[in-house]
Amino acid sequence: MSRELPALHVLPEREISANLAAEAALLEQCAYEQRAACLFYVNDPCIVLGRSNQPSEWVDIAQAEADGIPVVRRISGGGTVYHDNDNLNFSFIVPRAQLNELCGLVGEGALSTSAYIDFFRSLVIGALSVHGGEWTATGTSDISLNGRKVSGNAQRIAHRAVLHHGTLMLHCPLTAIERYLPIPPDRPGVSHADFITGLAEEGYPADMEQLREWLYAAFVARLSAGRD
């Protein structure tokens, strides 16, 4: 039996807490209905902590508070990131049994964080690399364009569904990142400018609408390939 096409959601809200709540609700809905979903949203300036990040280690809290920048925590792992209006957030939510099938994992309760990360990074790279640039999977869960990071990714694995979400920086907000975020612990001795960039800075020809279109089409194609 064929599955329904993934539901597509483009959120108009730009408030981070509302968007994270919608994302968590869609994960629960996917677990219950067993239907995949794709979600896109853009946030006003904010700082988002990974599930286990300590704010004092990852953020200049005093500076963020002084500037009125909200600091919130998401349900997935990974590091702390700065979002603004030039950052596209994408979320792929898939029933876990379906994702296991697509990743070639067998057995009830099978789970592989690395396989899931590889699956979704490959999806994103495949969707975007055909339009130019050298796209590569780097680090544990990042995606780089022409050798520097443009996308961070993270996951939340529930009992019956998996949420994979990430960012794409159309323009790199380097000044804000340096203002609020110290160098990550896994990158000692470097500056943010050494390892991050934006699509525009790399001459990549895309706007928000095009990125949404390309990513959703790739998501549908990957999931359709696994249909009965």
C-alpha positions as CSV (number, residue, x, y, z in Angstrom):
1,M,0.0,0.0,0.0
2,S,1.4,3.4,-1.0
3,R,1.8,6.1,1.7
4,E,0.4,9.6,1.5
5,L,2.7,12.4,0.4
6,P,4.4,14.2,3.3
7,A,2.4,17.1,4.8
8,L,3.9,20.5,4.0
9,H,3.8,23.3,6.6
10,V,5.2,26.8,6.1
11,L,4.7,28.7,9.3
12,P,4.0,32.4,9.1
13,E,5.0,33.0,12.8
14,R,8.4,34.4,13.5
15,E,8.5,33.9,17.3
16,I,10.9,31.1,18.2
17,S,8.9,29.6,21.1
18,A,5.7,29.3,18.9
19,N,7.7,27.7,16.1
20,L,9.4,25.2,18.3
21,A,6.1,24.3,19.9
22,A,4.6,23.7,16.5
23,E,7.5,21.5,15.5
24,A,7.1,19.4,18.7
25,A,3.4,19.1,18.1
26,L,4.0,17.8,14.5
27,L,6.4,15.2,15.9
28,E,3.7,13.9,18.2
29,Q,1.2,14.0,15.3
30,C,3.5,12.0,13.1
31,A,4.0,9.4,15.8
32,Y,0.2,9.0,16.1
33,E,-0.9,9.3,12.5
34,Q,2.3,7.7,11.0
35,R,2.4,10.3,8.2
36,A,5.6,12.2,7.3
37,A,5.7,16.0,7.4
38,C,8.0,18.7,6.2
39,L,8.1,22.1,8.0
40,F,9.7,25.4,7.2
41,Y,9.9,28.6,9.3
42,V,12.0,31.7,9.9
43,N,12.6,33.2,13.3
44,D,13.2,36.8,14.4
45,P,16.6,37.2,16.1
46,C,17.0,34.6,18.8
47,I,19.5,32.1,20.3
48,V,18.6,28.4,20.4
49,L,20.3,26.0,22.9
50,G,20.7,22.3,22.2
51,R,18.8,20.0,24.6
52,S,21.8,19.6,27.0
53,N,23.7,22.8,26.5
54,Q,24.6,24.9,29.5
55,P,23.7,28.5,28.8
56,S,26.7,29.9,30.7
57,E,29.1,27.9,28.5
58,W,27.4,28.6,25.1
59,V,26.0,32.1,25.3
60,D,26.9,35.6,26.5
61,I,23.7,35.8,28.5
62,A,24.3,39.3,29.8
63,Q,24.8,40.6,26.2
64,A,21.7,38.8,24.9
65,E,19.6,40.1,27.7
66,A,20.8,43.6,27.2
67,D,19.9,43.5,23.6
68,G,16.6,41.8,24.1
69,I,17.5,38.6,22.3
70,P,15.5,35.6,23.6
71,V,17.4,32.5,24.6
72,V,15.3,29.2,24.3
73,R,16.0,25.5,24.4
74,R,14.9,23.0,21.7
75,I,14.1,19.3,22.1
76,S,17.0,18.1,20.0
77,G,20.7,17.8,20.7
78,G,23.6,19.6,19.1
79,G,25.1,22.9,19.7
80,T,23.8,26.4,20.3
81,V,22.9,28.6,17.3
82,Y,21.9,32.1,16.4
83,H,18.8,32.6,14.2
84,D,17.6,35.7,12.3
85,N,15.4,36.6,9.4
86,D,18.0,35.4,6.9
87,N,18.0,31.9,8.3
88,L,15.7,29.2,6.9
89,N,14.8,26.4,9.4
90,F,13.7,23.1,7.8
91,S,12.3,20.1,9.6
92,F,11.7,16.6,8.3
93,I,9.5,14.4,10.4
94,V,9.2,10.7,9.5
95,P,7.6,7.6,11.1
96,R,10.5,5.7,12.6
97,A,9.5,2.4,10.9
98,Q,9.5,4.1,7.5
99,L,12.8,5.8,8.1
100,N,14.4,2.5,9.2
101,E,13.2,1.0,6.0
102,L,14.7,3.8,4.0
103,C,18.0,3.5,5.9
104,G,18.1,-0.3,5.5
105,L,17.7,-0.9,9.3
106,V,16.0,-4.1,10.2
107,G,14.4,-5.5,13.4
108,E,11.8,-4.1,15.7
109,G,13.2,-1.2,17.7
110,A,16.2,-0.7,15.3
111,L,17.7,2.7,15.7
112,S,20.8,4.4,14.3
113,T,21.4,8.1,14.9
114,S,24.3,8.2,12.5
115,A,22.3,6.5,9.7
116,Y,19.5,9.0,10.2
117,I,21.9,11.9,10.1
118,D,23.5,10.5,6.9
119,F,20.1,10.0,5.3
120,F,18.9,13.5,5.8
121,R,22.2,15.3,5.1
122,S,22.4,13.3,1.8
123,L,18.9,14.5,1.0
124,V,19.8,18.2,1.6
125,I,23.1,18.0,-0.2
126,G,21.4,16.2,-3.2
127,A,18.7,18.8,-3.4
128,L,21.1,21.8,-3.3
129,S,24.2,20.7,-5.0
130,V,22.6,20.5,-8.4
131,H,22.2,24.3,-8.3
132,G,25.9,25.0,-7.8
133,G,28.7,25.0,-5.3
134,E,30.6,22.2,-3.5
135,W,28.4,20.7,-0.8
136,T,29.8,18.3,1.7
137,A,28.8,16.6,5.0
138,T,31.2,17.8,7.7
139,G,31.6,17.1,11.4
140,T,29.0,15.1,13.2
141,S,26.0,16.8,11.7
142,D,26.9,19.9,9.7
143,I,26.7,20.7,6.0
144,S,29.3,22.9,4.3
145,L,29.3,24.9,1.1
146,N,32.7,25.4,-0.5
147,G,34.5,24.3,2.7
148,R,32.6,26.3,5.3
149,K,29.5,25.6,7.4
150,V,26.2,26.9,6.2
151,S,23.9,24.4,7.9
152,G,23.8,22.8,11.4
153,N,21.5,19.8,11.9
154,A,20.1,17.9,14.9
155,Q,17.5,15.2,15.8
156,R,14.9,14.2,18.2
157,I,14.2,10.4,18.1
158,A,10.8,9.5,19.6
159,H,9.4,6.0,20.0
160,R,7.5,6.0,16.7
161,A,8.8,9.0,14.8
162,V,12.0,10.9,14.1
163,L,12.5,14.7,13.8
164,H,15.5,15.9,11.9
165,H,15.8,19.7,11.6
166,G,18.5,22.1,10.4
167,T,19.3,25.6,9.4
168,L,20.4,27.3,6.1
169,M,22.0,30.7,6.4
170,L,21.1,32.8,3.3
171,H,23.4,35.5,4.8
172,C,25.9,34.9,7.5
173,P,25.1,37.1,10.6
174,L,28.8,37.0,11.6
175,T,28.6,40.2,13.7
176,A,25.7,38.9,15.8
177,I,27.2,35.4,16.1
178,E,30.5,36.8,17.5
179,R,28.5,39.1,19.8
180,Y,26.5,36.4,21.5
181,L,28.2,33.1,21.0
182,P,31.7,32.0,22.1
183,I,33.7,29.7,19.9
184,P,32.2,26.2,20.3
185,P,34.2,23.8,22.5
186,D,35.0,21.5,19.6
187,R,36.6,24.3,17.6
188,P,39.4,25.7,19.8
189,G,41.8,28.3,18.4
190,V,39.6,29.4,15.5
191,S,37.3,32.3,14.8
192,H,33.7,32.0,13.6
193,A,34.8,33.6,10.3
194,D,37.1,30.7,9.8
195,F,34.4,28.0,9.6
196,I,30.9,29.6,8.9
197,T,29.5,31.4,5.9
198,G,26.2,32.1,4.1
199,L,24.7,31.2,0.8
200,A,24.9,34.7,-0.5
201,E,28.6,35.1,0.6
202,E,29.3,32.0,-1.5
203,G,27.4,33.3,-4.5
204,Y,24.8,30.6,-4.2
205,P,21.7,31.5,-6.3
206,A,18.7,30.9,-4.1
207,D,16.0,32.6,-2.0
208,M,13.7,31.2,0.7
209,E,11.0,30.1,-1.6
210,Q,13.4,28.2,-3.9
211,L,15.1,26.5,-1.0
212,R,11.7,25.4,0.4
213,E,10.7,24.1,-3.0
214,W,14.0,22.2,-3.6
215,L,14.1,20.6,-0.2
216,Y,10.4,19.5,-0.1
217,A,10.8,18.0,-3.6
218,A,13.8,16.1,-2.5
219,F,12.0,14.9,0.7
220,V,9.1,13.6,-1.3
221,A,11.4,11.9,-3.8
222,R,13.4,10.1,-1.1
223,L,10.3,8.9,0.7
224,S,8.5,7.9,-2.5
225,A,11.5,5.7,-3.4
226,G,10.7,3.6,-0.4
227,R,7.1,3.1,-1.1
228,D,5.6,-0.4,-1.7
